[in-house]
Amino acid sequence: MTLMEFFGCTFIAFGPPFGLFVFTIARDPLRVIVLITSCFFWLLALLLSSILWSAVVPLKQHLAFGLVFSVLFQELFRFLFYKMLRKADEGLHKVSQQGQDQHVTPKDISNKHIMAYVSGLGFGIISGAFSLVNVLADMVGPGTIGIKGDSKYFFLASAFLTLCFVLLHTFWGIIFFNAFDKKRYVYVAVVVASHMLVSCLTLLNQKHNSQNYLGSIIPAYIVLVIMAGLAFYHAGGSIKNVKAACVFNRSNRYDTN
């Protein structure tokens, strides 16, 4: 039973991100490099958060203290990664201009939204891995959660929250990068505020009560839907484009029949 629970929660948390990686990133070496580099930047943010948490001894017992600064450090390193990518874009443009005769044009160079998506997914995957790996290790057994009065939904809630954060980081990356490109700094504040809000909602889960889990999961997924809409808008999407794509796909289907 514990093994079934382990695989079920693993697929819930990492199934959709794994699919995104396989179908949109794995075949492109440049995207893989950006993904791995973004993971490294998130690890640097975690390192600084850990150093601060260890240094401020009087507040080590307060989880909210470490959580707030962890969110701030993550967004700081998201910004640093954004600056690094934009500097790299300038170099790639020079390479592409010098190598036009040889058809040397780096892939994705003209679409900044793709790099924002890849970096956001990298942040999300490494964040999800660090938040759930230890839980998954305990999930295998022996025994199972709930024997000593704890909620039996702990593992399931952890899996759904991990998936939510992975997807949120992906959408936050798109919104964050585009906000700086277009100088719409209000959306940078939206990203930081929503990140802080969803992270603070997880503090409700300390009592391991199923009602507290719902109190954190439901608002988190509402924020996820809102961020998905904003990311779609910032990536250039619109309802008109969706309708046009649906009409195009329907006409192609009729043509093939």
PAMARTOR-793513 format. One line per field, with one value per residue: x, y, z of N, C-alpha, C in turn; residue in one letter; chain. Coordinates in steps of 0.2 Angstrom, whole numbers, plus 5000, padded with zeros to 4 digits. Atoms other than C-alpha are relative to their C-alpha. Layout:
nu <- c(X;...);
nv <- c(Y;...);
nw <- c(Z;...);
cau <- c(X;...);
cav <- c(Y;...);
caw <- c(Z;...);
cu <- c(X;...);
cv <- c(Y;...);
cw <- c(Z;...);
res <- c(A;...);
chain <- c(A;...);
END
This chain:
nu <- c(5004;4996;4996;5005;5000;4994;5000;5005;4998;4994;5002;5004;4996;4995;5002;5000;4993;4996;5002;4997;4993;4999;5003;4998;4993;4994;4997;4996;4995;5000;5005;4997;4995;5003;5004;4995;4997;5005;5000;4994;5001;5005;4996;4996;5005;5001;4994;5001;5005;4998;4995;5004;5004;4996;4996;5004;5002;5007;5006;5000;5006;5006;4999;5002;4994;4996;5004;5000;4994;4999;5004;4996;4994;5002;5001;4993;4996;5004;4998;4994;5000;5003;4995;4995;5002;5001;4993;4998;5003;4996;4995;5003;5002;4994;4998;5005;4999;4994;5001;5006;4998;5000;5007;4999;5005;5002;5007;5004;4997;5005;5006;4998;5005;4998;4995;5004;5003;4995;4997;5006;5001;4994;5001;5005;4998;4995;5004;5004;4996;4998;5005;5003;4996;5000;5007;5000;4996;5004;5006;4999;5001;5005;5006;5003;5002;5007;5000;4999;5005;4999;5005;4997;4999;4994;4996;5004;5000;4993;4999;5004;4997;4994;5002;5002;4994;4997;5004;4999;4994;5000;5004;4997;4994;5002;5003;4995;4996;5004;5001;4994;4999;5004;5000;5006;4997;5006;5000;4995;5003;5005;4997;4997;5005;5004;4995;5000;5007;5000;4995;5003;5005;4998;4999;5006;4999;4996;5005;5002;5007;5002;5003;4995;4998;5004;5000;4994;5000;5005;4998;4994;5002;5003;4994;4997;5004;4999;4993;5000;5003;4995;4995;5003;5001;4993;4997;5003;5006;5007;5005;5000;4996;5002;5005;4997;4997;5005;5003;4995;4999;5007;5000;4995;5003;5005;4996;4997;5005);
nv <- c(4994;4994;4999;4998;4993;4997;4999;4996;4993;4998;4998;4993;4994;4999;5003;4995;4997;5005;5000;4994;5001;5004;4998;4993;4998;5005;5001;4994;5000;4993;5000;5004;4996;4995;5003;5002;4994;4997;5004;4998;4994;5001;5003;4995;4997;5005;5000;4993;5001;5004;4996;4995;5004;5002;4994;4997;5006;4999;5000;5006;5004;4997;5002;4994;4996;5003;5000;4993;4998;5005;4998;4994;5002;5004;4995;4996;5004;5000;4994;5000;5005;4996;4996;5004;5003;4994;4999;5005;4999;4995;5003;5005;4996;4998;5006;5001;4995;5001;5007;5001;5003;5007;5003;5001;4996;5004;5001;4997;4994;4994;5001;5000;5003;5007;5000;4999;5006;5005;4998;5001;5007;5002;4998;5004;5008;5001;4999;5005;5006;4999;4999;5006;5006;5003;5003;5006;5005;5003;5003;5007;5004;5005;4997;4995;4995;5000;5004;4997;4995;4995;5000;5005;4996;4996;5001;4998;4992;4998;5001;4995;4993;5000;4999;4993;4995;5001;4997;4993;4997;4999;4994;4994;4998;4996;4994;4996;4998;4995;4994;4997;4998;4995;4995;5000;5002;5002;5007;5002;5000;5005;5007;5000;5000;5007;5005;5000;5002;5007;5003;4999;5004;5007;5000;5003;5007;5002;5004;5006;5001;5000;4994;4995;5001;4997;4993;4997;5003;4997;4994;5000;5002;4994;4996;5003;4998;4993;4999;5003;4995;4994;5003;5001;4993;4997;5003;4998;5004;4997;5005;5000;5005;5007;5002;5001;5007;5005;5000;5003;5007;5003;5000;5005;5006;5002;5001;5007;5005);
nw <- c(5000;5000;5006;5005;4998;5002;5007;5002;4998;5005;5007;4999;4999;5006;5007;5005;5002;5004;5007;5003;5001;5005;5006;5002;4998;5000;5007;5002;4995;4997;4995;4995;4996;4996;4995;4995;4997;4996;4994;4996;4997;4994;4994;4997;4995;4994;4996;4996;4996;4995;4996;4996;4995;4995;4996;4995;4995;4997;5004;5004;4998;5003;5007;5004;5002;5006;5006;5003;5004;5005;5006;5003;5003;5006;5005;5001;5005;5006;5003;5003;5005;5005;5002;5003;5007;5005;5002;5005;5007;5004;5003;5005;5006;5004;5004;5006;5005;5003;5004;5004;5006;4999;4997;4992;4996;4994;5000;4994;4999;5001;4996;4993;4996;4999;4994;4994;4998;4998;4994;4994;4999;4997;4993;4997;4999;4995;4994;4998;4998;4993;4995;4999;5000;4993;4999;5004;4997;4994;5002;5002;4995;4998;4997;5004;4996;4997;4995;4994;5000;5006;5006;5005;5007;5000;5006;5006;5000;5002;5007;5004;4999;5004;5007;5001;5000;5006;5006;4998;5001;5007;5002;4997;5004;5006;4998;4997;5005;5004;4997;5001;5007;5001;4994;4997;4993;4995;5001;4996;4993;5000;4999;4993;4996;5000;4998;4993;4998;5000;4996;4993;4999;4997;4992;4997;5000;4994;4995;5004;5000;5007;5001;5001;5007;5005;5000;5004;5007;5004;5002;5004;5007;5003;5002;5006;5006;5001;5003;5006;5004;5001;5004;5007;5003;5001;5005;5006;5001;5000;5002;5007;5002;4998;5004;5007;5000;5000;5006;5004;4998;5002;5007;5002;4998;5005;5006;5000;5001);
cau <- c(5000;5014;5023;5006;5005;5023;5021;5004;5010;5026;5016;5004;5018;5030;5020;5015;5032;5040;5029;5033;5051;5050;5039;5046;5064;5073;5076;5084;5101;5100;5084;5092;5106;5095;5084;5100;5107;5090;5090;5108;5102;5087;5100;5110;5094;5091;5109;5107;5091;5099;5114;5102;5091;5106;5114;5099;5098;5083;5071;5076;5061;5049;5046;5038;5054;5064;5049;5048;5066;5067;5053;5063;5079;5071;5064;5081;5089;5075;5080;5098;5095;5084;5099;5111;5100;5097;5116;5118;5105;5116;5130;5119;5113;5131;5135;5119;5123;5141;5136;5121;5131;5134;5116;5122;5106;5104;5087;5074;5084;5069;5057;5061;5045;5052;5068;5056;5046;5061;5069;5052;5050;5068;5065;5049;5056;5071;5059;5047;5061;5068;5051;5045;5059;5061;5042;5043;5057;5046;5031;5039;5037;5038;5020;5010;5004;4989;4994;4998;4983;4990;4980;4981;4980;4997;5006;4992;4991;5010;5010;4996;5005;5021;5013;5005;5022;5030;5017;5017;5035;5033;5020;5029;5045;5035;5026;5042;5053;5040;5037;5055;5056;5041;5045;5028;5035;5017;5018;5034;5025;5011;5023;5032;5016;5007;5023;5023;5004;5005;5020;5012;4997;5007;5010;4992;4998;5008;4993;4991;4973;4963;4953;4969;4975;4960;4962;4979;4977;4961;4967;4984;4975;4965;4981;4988;4973;4975;4994;4991;4979;4992;5006;4995;4992;5011;5016;5005;4990;4972;4955;4955;4970;4963;4947;4957;4967;4952;4944;4961;4962;4943;4946;4961;4952;4938;4951;4959;4943);
cav <- c(5000;5012;5009;5012;5029;5033;5031;5039;5055;5055;5055;5069;5080;5077;5069;5085;5094;5078;5079;5097;5093;5079;5087;5105;5105;5088;5089;5106;5107;5126;5124;5110;5121;5135;5124;5117;5134;5141;5126;5131;5149;5143;5132;5148;5156;5141;5142;5161;5157;5143;5154;5168;5155;5148;5165;5172;5160;5169;5167;5149;5142;5153;5145;5161;5170;5158;5157;5176;5178;5162;5169;5186;5177;5166;5182;5191;5176;5175;5193;5190;5175;5187;5199;5185;5178;5196;5198;5181;5186;5201;5189;5176;5190;5195;5177;5175;5191;5186;5168;5172;5167;5150;5149;5150;5156;5150;5143;5152;5168;5179;5172;5177;5170;5152;5156;5163;5148;5136;5146;5146;5127;5125;5135;5125;5107;5110;5118;5104;5091;5099;5101;5083;5071;5068;5066;5053;5044;5042;5037;5021;5014;5005;5010;5024;5041;5043;5030;5042;5053;5064;5067;5053;5066;5073;5065;5068;5087;5088;5081;5093;5108;5103;5102;5119;5127;5119;5126;5143;5145;5142;5155;5167;5166;5171;5185;5191;5192;5200;5213;5218;5218;5229;5239;5235;5234;5232;5214;5211;5216;5204;5189;5193;5196;5180;5170;5176;5173;5155;5151;5158;5148;5132;5138;5132;5114;5114;5106;5092;5094;5090;5106;5116;5107;5112;5130;5131;5120;5128;5146;5141;5133;5149;5159;5146;5149;5168;5167;5155;5168;5182;5171;5167;5186;5191;5178;5186;5175;5181;5174;5179;5169;5154;5155;5156;5141;5131;5136;5131;5114;5111;5115;5104;5090;5091;5092;5076;5067);
caw <- c(5000;5004;4988;4978;4988;4984;4965;4965;4974;4963;4947;4954;4959;4944;4930;4922;4924;4917;4902;4899;4900;4888;4875;4875;4882;4881;4862;4862;4870;4873;4883;4893;4898;4903;4913;4922;4925;4932;4944;4950;4953;4964;4974;4977;4984;4995;5001;5006;5014;5024;5029;5035;5045;5053;5058;5066;5081;5090;5076;5070;5079;5069;5052;5045;5046;5035;5023;5020;5016;5006;4994;4993;4989;4976;4967;4969;4960;4947;4943;4942;4931;4920;4919;4914;4900;4893;4893;4884;4871;4866;4863;4854;4842;4838;4834;4823;4814;4811;4805;4794;4779;4787;4794;4812;4821;4839;4841;4852;4850;4844;4856;4874;4881;4878;4889;4902;4902;4903;4917;4927;4924;4930;4946;4949;4946;4958;4971;4970;4971;4987;4995;4992;4990;5009;5010;4996;5005;5021;5011;5006;5023;5035;5041;5035;5040;5052;5064;5078;5075;5060;5045;5032;5018;5022;5008;4995;5000;4999;4981;4975;4983;4975;4958;4961;4965;4950;4938;4948;4946;4927;4925;4937;4926;4910;4919;4928;4913;4902;4915;4915;4896;4895;4911;4918;4936;4944;4937;4946;4962;4957;4956;4972;4981;4975;4978;4996;4998;4992;5002;5018;5015;5018;5036;5039;5036;5052;5062;5049;5048;5033;5034;5035;5019;5010;5016;5008;4992;4986;4987;4980;4964;4962;4962;4949;4937;4939;4935;4921;4913;4916;4909;4893;4891;4893;4881;4868;4869;4867;4866;4848;4845;4854;4843;4827;4832;4836;4819;4810;4819;4815;4796;4795;4803;4790;4776;4781;4782);
cu <- c(5004;5003;4995;5000;5006;4999;4994;5001;5006;4997;4995;5004;5005;4998;4999;5006;5004;4998;5002;5007;5001;4998;5002;5007;5005;5003;5004;5006;5001;4995;5002;5005;4997;4996;5005;5002;4995;5000;5006;4998;4995;5004;5004;4995;4999;5006;5000;4995;5002;5005;4996;4996;5005;5004;4996;4997;4993;4994;5000;4994;4994;5001;4998;5006;5004;4996;5000;5006;5002;4996;5004;5006;4999;4998;5006;5004;4997;5002;5007;5001;4997;5006;5005;4998;4999;5007;5002;4996;5004;5006;4998;4998;5006;5002;4996;5002;5007;5000;4994;5002;5000;4994;5001;4995;4998;4992;4997;5003;4995;4994;5002;4995;5002;5006;4997;4997;5005;5003;4995;4999;5006;5000;4994;5002;5005;4996;4996;5004;5002;4994;4997;5004;5001;4993;4999;5004;4996;4994;5001;4998;5007;4994;4997;4997;4993;5000;5000;4995;5001;4995;5003;5000;5006;5004;4996;5000;5007;5001;4996;5003;5006;4999;4998;5006;5004;4997;5000;5006;5001;4997;5003;5006;4998;4998;5006;5005;4997;4999;5006;5002;4996;4999;4993;5001;4994;4999;5005;4998;4995;5003;5003;4994;4996;5005;5000;4993;5000;5004;4998;4994;5002;5001;4994;5000;5004;4996;4998;4993;4997;4996;5005;5003;4996;5000;5006;5000;4995;5002;5006;4998;4996;5005;5003;4996;5001;5007;5000;4997;5005;5006;4998;5000;5007;5003;4997;4994;4994;4995;4999;5005;4998;4994;5002;5004;4995;4996;5005;5000;4993;5000;5005;4998;4995;5004;5003;4995;4997);
cv <- c(5006;5001;5003;5008;5004;5002;5005;5008;5003;5002;5006;5006;5001;4997;5006;5004;4995;5000;5006;5000;4996;5003;5007;5002;4995;5000;5006;5001;5007;5001;4996;5004;5006;4998;4998;5006;5004;4996;5002;5007;4999;4997;5006;5004;4996;5001;5007;4999;4996;5003;5005;4996;4998;5005;5003;4995;5002;4998;4993;4996;5002;4998;5006;5004;4997;5000;5006;5001;4995;5002;5006;4998;4996;5005;5004;4996;4999;5007;5000;4995;5003;5004;4996;4998;5006;5001;4995;5001;5005;4996;4995;5004;5002;4994;4998;5005;4999;4994;5000;4997;4992;4997;4998;5004;4996;5000;5004;5007;5006;4999;4999;4997;4992;5000;5001;4994;4994;5002;4999;4993;4998;5002;4995;4993;5000;5002;4994;4994;5001;5000;4993;4994;4997;4997;4993;4994;4997;4997;4993;4995;5000;5004;5005;5006;4999;4995;5003;5006;5006;4998;4995;5003;5004;4999;5002;5008;5002;4999;5005;5007;5000;5001;5007;5005;4999;5004;5008;5003;5001;5006;5007;5002;5004;5007;5005;5003;5005;5007;5004;5002;5006;5006;5001;4997;4998;4992;4996;4999;4994;4993;4999;4999;4993;4994;5000;4998;4992;4997;5001;4996;4993;5000;4997;4993;4997;4995;4994;4998;5001;5006;5005;4999;5003;5008;5003;4998;5004;5007;5000;4998;5006;5005;4997;5002;5007;5001;4996;5005;5006;4998;4999;5007;5003;4996;5001;4997;5005;4996;5000;4995;4993;4998;4999;4994;4994;4999;4997;4993;4997;4999;4995;4993;4998;4999;4993;4995;5000);
cw <- c(5000;4994;4995;5002;4998;4992;4998;5002;4996;4994;5001;5000;4993;4994;4995;4998;4996;4993;4997;4998;4994;4993;4998;5001;4998;4993;4998;5005;5004;5006;5006;5004;5004;5006;5006;5004;5005;5007;5005;5003;5006;5006;5003;5004;5006;5005;5004;5005;5006;5005;5005;5006;5005;5004;5005;5005;5003;4996;4996;5002;4996;4992;4995;4998;4995;4994;4996;4996;4995;4994;4997;4997;4994;4994;4998;4995;4993;4996;4998;4994;4993;4997;4996;4993;4995;4998;4995;4994;4996;4997;4995;4994;4996;4996;4994;4995;4996;4996;4996;4994;5001;5003;5007;5003;5006;5000;5006;5001;4999;5004;5008;5005;5001;5005;5006;5003;5002;5007;5006;5001;5004;5008;5004;5001;5006;5007;5002;5002;5007;5005;5001;5000;5007;5002;4997;5003;5006;4998;4998;5005;5005;5003;4996;5004;5003;5006;5007;5000;4995;4995;4995;4993;5000;4994;4993;5000;4998;4992;4996;5001;4996;4993;4999;5000;4994;4994;5002;4998;4992;4998;5003;4996;4994;5002;5002;4995;4995;5003;5000;4993;4998;5005;5003;5007;5005;4999;5004;5007;5001;5001;5007;5005;5000;5002;5008;5003;5000;5005;5007;5001;5002;5007;5003;5000;5006;5005;4997;5001;4993;4998;4998;4993;4995;5000;4997;4993;4996;4998;4995;4992;4997;4998;4994;4994;4998;4996;4993;4995;4999;4995;4992;4997;4999;4995;4993;4998;5001;4999;4992;4996;5001;4995;4993;5000;5000;4993;4995;5001;4997;4992;4998;5001;4994;4993;4999;4999;4993);
res <- c(M;T;L;M;E;F;F;G;C;T;F;I;A;F;G;P;P;F;G;L;F;V;F;T;I;A;R;D;P;L;R;V;I;V;L;I;T;S;C;F;F;W;L;L;A;L;L;L;S;S;I;L;W;S;A;V;V;P;L;K;Q;H;L;A;F;G;L;V;F;S;V;L;F;Q;E;L;F;R;F;L;F;Y;K;M;L;R;K;A;D;E;G;L;H;K;V;S;Q;Q;G;Q;D;Q;H;V;T;P;K;D;I;S;N;K;H;I;M;A;Y;V;S;G;L;G;F;G;I;I;S;G;A;F;S;L;V;N;V;L;A;D;M;V;G;P;G;T;I;G;I;K;G;D;S;K;Y;F;F;L;A;S;A;F;L;T;L;C;F;V;L;L;H;T;F;W;G;I;I;F;F;N;A;F;D;K;K;R;Y;V;Y;V;A;V;V;V;A;S;H;M;L;V;S;C;L;T;L;L;N;Q;K;H;N;S;Q;N;Y;L;G;S;I;I;P;A;Y;I;V;L;V;I;M;A;G;L;A;F;Y;H;A;G;G;S;I;K;N;V;K;A;A;C;V;F;N;R;S;N;R;Y;D;T;N);
chain <- c(A;A;A;A;A;A;A;A;A;A;A;A;A;A;A;A;A;A;A;A;A;A;A;A;A;A;A;A;A;A;A;A;A;A;A;A;A;A;A;A;A;A;A;A;A;A;A;A;A;A;A;A;A;A;A;A;A;A;A;A;A;A;A;A;A;A;A;A;A;A;A;A;A;A;A;A;A;A;A;A;A;A;A;A;A;A;A;A;A;A;A;A;A;A;A;A;A;A;A;A;A;A;A;A;A;A;A;A;A;A;A;A;A;A;A;A;A;A;A;A;A;A;A;A;A;A;A;A;A;A;A;A;A;A;A;A;A;A;A;A;A;A;A;A;A;A;A;A;A;A;A;A;A;A;A;A;A;A;A;A;A;A;A;A;A;A;A;A;A;A;A;A;A;A;A;A;A;A;A;A;A;A;A;A;A;A;A;A;A;A;A;A;A;A;A;A;A;A;A;A;A;A;A;A;A;A;A;A;A;A;A;A;A;A;A;A;A;A;A;A;A;A;A;A;A;A;A;A;A;A;A;A;A;A;A;A;A;A;A;A;A;A;A;A;A;A;A;A;A;A;A;A;A;A;A;A;A);
END
